[in-house]
Amino acid sequence: QVQLVESGGGLVQPGGSLRLSCAASGFRFSRNGMTWVRQAPGKGREWVSSVDPDGRTTYSDSARGQFTSSRDNVQNTLFLQMNSLKPEDTAVYHCVIGYGTEPRGRGTQVTVPS
């Protein structure tokens, strides 16, 4: 059974950092690209970053320079290091198998108060 379990979210002050994790199971993680997406309150789903099986990364304009995604193909885990967080980064963050934007798991809430 395919499972994606996101964790690491929380309440953080502007300028702070968080590291999100996505624990994957039930499929060949090392052979799949993985993607982070987020959904802010009242807004549509937004692509944040993708990581190919070899660790090459791409970022949205809003994430580039602020977020760093990575993966551990031994631990079957995807990561998103988020620095210099801003109120507009408040959202539920999901990991996705492949390069789409349709989440499978519950996500993890990140809240940055204004």
ChimeraX attribute file (.defattr): number of C-alpha atoms within 10 A of each C-alpha:
attribute: neighborCount
match mode: 1-to-1
recipient: residues
	/A:1	5
	/A:2	11
	/A:3	13
	/A:4	22
	/A:5	17
	/A:6	23
	/A:7	18
	/A:8	17
	/A:9	18
	/A:10	14
	/A:11	13
	/A:12	17
	/A:13	14
	/A:14	17
	/A:15	12
	/A:16	13
	/A:17	16
	/A:18	18
	/A:19	16
	/A:20	24
	/A:21	23
	/A:22	26
	/A:23	17
	/A:24	21
	/A:25	15
	/A:26	9
	/A:27	13
	/A:28	11
	/A:29	22
	/A:30	18
	/A:31	12
	/A:32	16
	/A:33	20
	/A:34	26
	/A:35	28
	/A:36	28
	/A:37	22
	/A:38	25
	/A:39	18
	/A:40	17
	/A:41	10
	/A:42	7
	/A:43	9
	/A:44	9
	/A:45	18
	/A:46	15
	/A:47	22
	/A:48	23
	/A:49	25
	/A:50	25
	/A:51	22
	/A:52	18
	/A:53	17
	/A:54	14
	/A:55	17
	/A:56	12
	/A:57	17
	/A:58	16
	/A:59	19
	/A:60	13
	/A:61	11
	/A:62	13
	/A:63	17
	/A:64	12
	/A:65	12
	/A:66	14
	/A:67	20
	/A:68	17
	/A:69	25
	/A:70	20
	/A:71	24
	/A:72	15
	/A:73	17
	/A:74	8
	/A:75	12
	/A:76	15
	/A:77	20
	/A:78	25
	/A:79	22
	/A:80	22
	/A:81	15
	/A:82	19
	/A:83	17
	/A:84	14
	/A:85	21
	/A:86	17
	/A:87	15
	/A:88	13
	/A:89	20
	/A:90	21
	/A:91	23
	/A:92	19
	/A:93	30
	/A:94	29
	/A:95	34
	/A:96	23
	/A:97	20
	/A:98	18
	/A:99	18
	/A:100	15
	/A:101	18
	/A:102	15
	/A:103	18
	/A:104	14
	/A:105	16
	/A:106	14
	/A:107	25
	/A:108	21
	/A:109	21
	/A:110	22
	/A:111	21
	/A:112	19
	/A:113	14
	/A:114	9
